[in-house]
C-alpha cells in the first residue's frame, strides 16, 4: 500500500485548506485511515481518523469543530478539510492507513499558517 498526500501550502490564519491522501496498491485491504501531524521540534501527534466504511470519525480536541475528515472509497482517497486555521496548526501532515496489523504512512505535506 502506498499513500500520497497533496494539498498542503501556505495560508493566513483563519483560512482553509483541504488535504488529500490517495492510496494505491492493495487498497482493498485498507481499514481505518487518518491524519497525523508533526511540528518542528515536536513529536508526531494524532489529528483525526475515519473507519473503513467512513461511518465513524474521531478528532483530536485541538482540531475538533474546525477540521473534517472524509473518505471516498471509490477513489481510494481520504480528505482533511481544515477551516479556521491557526498558526499552531503549522506542521507536516502525514496520512496514515492500517492494513491488518501494519501501519502505512505517506511522505507528508507541509501546512504553514501565517499570523
Beta strands, then each sheet from edge to edge (+ up, - down):
strand 1: 2-6
strand 2: 9-12
strand 3: 17-24
strand 4: 30-38
strand 5: 45-50
strand 6: 57-59
strand 7: 67-72
strand 8: 77-82
strand 9: 91-99
strand 10: 102-105
strand 11: 109-114
sheet 1: 1+ 3- 8+ 7-
sheet 2: 2+ 11+ 9- 4+ 5- 6+
sheet 3: 2+ 11+ 9- 10+
end
